[in-house]
Amino acid sequence: MSARPAIKVLHTEIGRGGQEVRYTEVLRIGPHTCQICIKSDSYDFQSFAVANVWSREALCWNKASSIHYSQMHTETKLAYEDANRLNASHFLADRTMLIERLIVLLADDAQRPA
């Protein structure tokens, strides 16, 4: 079994807009730069949780994994929460799931022959 890669958070932000709250985090998992985007909307079907991996060659984010809104743990309607109470803990379960998926995907990718 291989060792768990080092994870370093580079940037985190929580932003409100209209009827939504977005959590965005950029992190490094081993040598890979990754992004977690989680949106809580007032309509559950407009919420999402996505993990992206940065491509140095194409200079763009590539979707690596997502969680269907019906399987998300992040509450809907966070836009109606008191702004002082919004923090990363609201998004923790989905963030953790996406990071675990990234670790598995990136480990599988590292083991493939070139």
N, C-alpha and C positions, 0 to 999 in steps of 0.2 A: 504494500500500500504506500502511495507516495505521500510526502509531507504536504500539509495544507499550505497554499501559497500565502505570502505576505499580502495584507490588504491595507492600503493607505487612502484615507479620505482626502481628496484635493479641494473639494468645494461642495457646499450644501446651501440650498436656499428654499424657502417656502414663500410662495407668492399667491396673492388673492387676486381674483378678477371676476367681476360679475357674480355668477353663481357657481364659481369653482375655486378650489385651492389646489395648487400644484406643488409637489415636492420634487426637487431635482437634486441629484447628487452625482458628482464626478469622482471616481475613485480609481486607484490602480490595484489590479489584482495580478500579482507577479509582474511581468513586463507589459501587461495589457492595460490600456486606459478604457474604462467602462463608464457608462452613464445609467442611472436609475431614474426613471420618470414615472411618477404616480400622480394621477389626477382624481380628486374627489369632486363630483359634480352634484348638483341638486337633483339631477335625473340619473338614476343608477346606471342606465345603459350608455351614458356618456362618460362614465368613469373608466379609467384604464390604469394598468401597471405594466411598464415595458422596461426591458434591459437592453442596452445597446453596447456595441464594442466599436471603438474607433479604428478605422482603417487608415494607416499611414500612407498606403499606396494610393487609395482613392480620395483621401482627405474628406471622409464622411463617416457618419454613424451608421452602423449596420445592426438591424434588429436581430437580437440573439434569442430572446425569450419574452413571453408576455403572460399575463394572468387575465383570463376572461373576467369581465366585471361581475359575473354571477359567483365567481370563486374568490373574489377579493375580500380581505378582512378590513381594509380601510373603510371607515364609515362614509356614507354619502352625506351630502348637505353640510360638510364642514365649513362652507362659506358663511353659514349662519352662526358659527361659534364665535365667541368673543376673541378678537384678534390676539389678545394677550395670553390666551390659553392654547393657541395653536403652536405645536412643536413637533419635532421629528417622531415622537412616540406614537402619534396618530397613524403613522405610516410604517411602523416597525415590522409588523408581521409580513406585509407584502415585500418590503425591502429585503428582509432576511431570506424569504423564499427566492426572490430573484437573484440575490447574491449566491445562494447555494447552487442554483441552476447554472449561473455563470461559471462557478468553480468547476463543476462537472464538465460543462461544454468546453471550457478552455483547456482542461486537463486532457480530454479526449482529443482535442485538436493538436496538442503538443506531442501526443503519442503517435500521430499519423506520420507515415514516411513522407519526406519532401518530394 
